Amino acid sequence: MKYIEKFQYITHDIPNLTHIEQAQLACEAGAKWIQYRCLSKSDEELLKDINAIAEICDDWGTTLIVTDHIHLNGKADIQGFHMEDMDADFIALRKLVGHDVTLGGSANTVTNLIRLAREGADYAGYGPFAETETKPNNLPLLGVETYYKAVQELKAANSQLRILAVGGIKIYDVETLMQTGIYGIAVSGAVNSADDFIEAYQNFHDAVKS
């Protein structure tokens, strides 16, 4: 079974820090998993970012996941991809990238989760938990009870898909969410918008791991 970090940090387009600077700060804070999420650049610009972030991740022993852009597989030191399209064909994607590449997907319903599990995804980002400006959408918000029920339904289906809560999560939400039995948590805005990036990252990391 592939290594999947329990606390995942996602970069984002923000005015005060580039994606490279976000990755550097996250690694300095102890990040072992960075998801590069940039949907606003050309392939040339993406690869410039990804190659720089890959070097940082290599220095710190950190896994680098790229959101979408699976066509860049093999063009940089990328360990995996997170596909946000909830209709993505993971059977076809797996054939495309092989079994060594980590593949994660987004889900908003248990049906989504079960399909991801059946098609061989390594993990799922399940959300949004709460309102978020990082990734605006019209999807229903998932309460704590929804996470608990999802975990129970996957267990009943004998699925080992690892579920991470995502979307608008604050530090005070972590303990309750982890008690539902989910595998972990992914964040972006709560760290990026904090007065002290490194302190915020470490507080989340400690809360998830405890």
C-alpha positions in Angstrom: 0.0 0.0 0.0 1.4 3.4 -1.0 2.4 6.0 1.5 -0.3 8.6 2.0 0.4 11.4 4.5 -2.3 12.1 7.1 -1.9 15.9 6.9 -1.7 17.3 3.4 -0.9 20.8 2.5 -2.2 22.3 -0.8 -0.7 25.4 -2.5 -3.0 28.0 -4.0 -2.9 31.1 -6.1 -2.6 33.9 -3.5 -1.2 37.4 -3.9 1.4 37.4 -1.1 3.2 34.1 -1.7 4.1 32.3 -4.8 3.5 28.5 -5.0 7.3 28.0 -4.7 7.4 30.2 -1.6 4.4 28.3 -0.1 6.2 25.0 -0.7 9.4 26.2 0.9 7.6 27.5 4.0 5.6 24.3 4.3 8.7 22.1 4.0 10.5 24.3 6.6 7.4 23.7 8.9 7.9 20.0 8.4 5.6 19.1 5.5 5.9 15.6 4.1 3.2 16.1 1.5 2.6 19.0 -0.8 -0.2 19.2 -3.4 0.6 21.8 -6.0 -2.7 23.2 -7.1 -2.4 25.7 -9.9 -5.0 25.9 -12.7 -4.0 29.4 -14.0 -0.7 28.8 -15.8 0.6 27.5 -19.1 2.4 24.1 -19.2 5.7 26.0 -19.5 4.9 28.0 -16.4 3.6 25.0 -14.5 6.8 23.0 -15.2 8.9 25.9 -14.1 7.0 25.9 -10.8 6.9 22.1 -10.4 10.6 21.7 -11.1 11.5 24.3 -8.5 9.1 22.8 -5.9 10.3 19.3 -6.7 13.9 20.4 -5.8 12.6 21.7 -2.5 10.6 18.6 -1.8 13.6 16.4 -2.7 15.8 18.4 -0.2 13.2 17.8 2.6 12.0 14.3 1.7 8.6 15.5 0.8 6.1 13.9 -1.5 5.0 16.2 -4.4 1.4 15.7 -5.8 0.1 17.8 -8.7 -3.6 18.8 -9.0 -4.9 17.6 -12.4 -2.3 18.2 -15.3 -1.8 14.5 -15.6 -0.4 15.1 -19.1 2.8 16.3 -17.3 3.5 12.9 -15.9 7.1 11.9 -16.6 8.1 15.5 -17.4 9.1 16.4 -13.9 9.8 14.7 -10.5 6.1 14.3 -9.6 5.1 11.4 -7.3 1.4 11.6 -8.0 -1.7 13.5 -9.2 -4.9 14.6 -7.5 -7.8 14.7 -9.9 -10.6 17.1 -9.1 -13.0 15.9 -11.8 -15.4 13.6 -9.9 -16.2 11.8 -13.1 -12.6 11.1 -14.0 -12.0 7.5 -15.1 -9.4 6.2 -12.7 -9.1 2.8 -14.5 -8.0 4.7 -17.6 -5.8 7.0 -15.6 -4.1 4.1 -13.8 -3.3 2.5 -17.2 -1.9 5.8 -18.3 0.5 6.5 -15.4 1.2 3.0 -14.1 1.0 1.6 -10.6 3.9 3.4 -9.0 2.3 6.9 -9.4 0.0 7.9 -6.6 -3.6 8.8 -7.7 -6.0 10.7 -5.5 -9.5 12.0 -6.3 -12.1 14.4 -5.1 -15.5 13.2 -3.8 -18.6 14.8 -2.4 -20.8 11.7 -1.9 -20.3 8.1 -0.7 -21.2 7.0 -4.2 -18.1 9.0 -5.4 -16.0 7.4 -2.7 -17.0 3.8 -3.6 -16.4 4.4 -7.2 -12.9 5.8 -6.5 -12.2 2.8 -4.3 -13.4 0.4 -7.0 -11.4 2.0 -9.7 -8.1 1.9 -7.7 -7.6 5.4 -6.3 -5.1 5.6 -3.5 -7.0 8.2 -1.5 -9.9 10.6 -1.7 -10.3 14.2 -0.6 -13.9 14.3 0.7 -15.5 17.6 1.0 -16.2 20.5 1.2 -16.5 20.3 5.0 -17.3 24.1 5.3 -17.4 27.2 3.3 -14.1 27.9 1.6 -12.8 30.7 -0.7 -9.9 28.5 -1.9 -12.0 26.4 -4.1 -15.5 27.9 -4.6 -18.2 25.5 -5.7 -21.9 24.7 -5.3 -21.4 21.3 -3.7 -23.3 20.5 -0.5 -21.2 21.0 2.7 -20.5 17.8 4.6 -21.1 17.8 8.3 -19.2 15.7 10.8 -21.9 13.0 10.8 -21.5 12.7 7.0 -17.8 11.7 7.5 -18.6 9.2 10.1 -21.3 7.6 7.9 -18.9 7.5 5.0 -16.2 5.7 7.0 -18.8 3.1 8.2 -20.1 2.5 4.7 -16.7 2.0 3.2 -15.8 -0.4 6.1 -19.0 -2.3 5.3 -17.9 -2.5 1.7 -14.5 -3.9 2.7 -12.8 -0.8 1.2 -9.5 0.5 2.5 -9.7 3.8 0.6 -8.1 6.5 2.7 -10.4 9.5 3.2 -9.2 13.0 4.0 -11.5 15.8 4.9 -11.0 18.9 2.9 -12.6 22.4 2.5 -12.7 25.2 4.9 -11.3 23.3 7.9 -10.2 25.3 10.9 -7.8 24.1 13.6 -10.7 23.7 16.1 -12.5 21.3 13.7 -9.6 18.8 13.5 -10.2 16.8 16.7 -13.9 16.2 16.0 -13.2 15.3 12.4 -10.5 12.8 13.2 -12.8 11.1 15.7 -15.1 10.1 12.8 -12.4 7.6 11.7 -11.2 9.4 8.6 -7.6 8.9 7.6 -6.5 12.6 7.6 -7.1 16.2 6.7 -6.0 18.5 3.8 -5.8 22.3 4.2 -4.8 25.3 2.2 -6.5 28.6 3.2 -6.3 28.1 7.0 -2.5 28.0 6.7 -2.0 30.4 3.8 -4.1 33.1 5.5 -2.6 32.8 8.9 -0.4 35.5 10.4 2.3 32.9 11.0 2.4 30.3 8.2 4.8 28.0 9.9 3.1 28.1 13.3 -0.3 27.5 11.7 1.1 24.5 9.7 2.6 23.0 12.8 -0.5 23.4 14.9 -2.6 21.6 12.2 0.1 18.9 11.9 0.2 18.2 15.6 -3.6 18.2 15.9 -4.0 15.7 13.1 -1.2 13.4 14.3 -2.3 13.4 17.9 
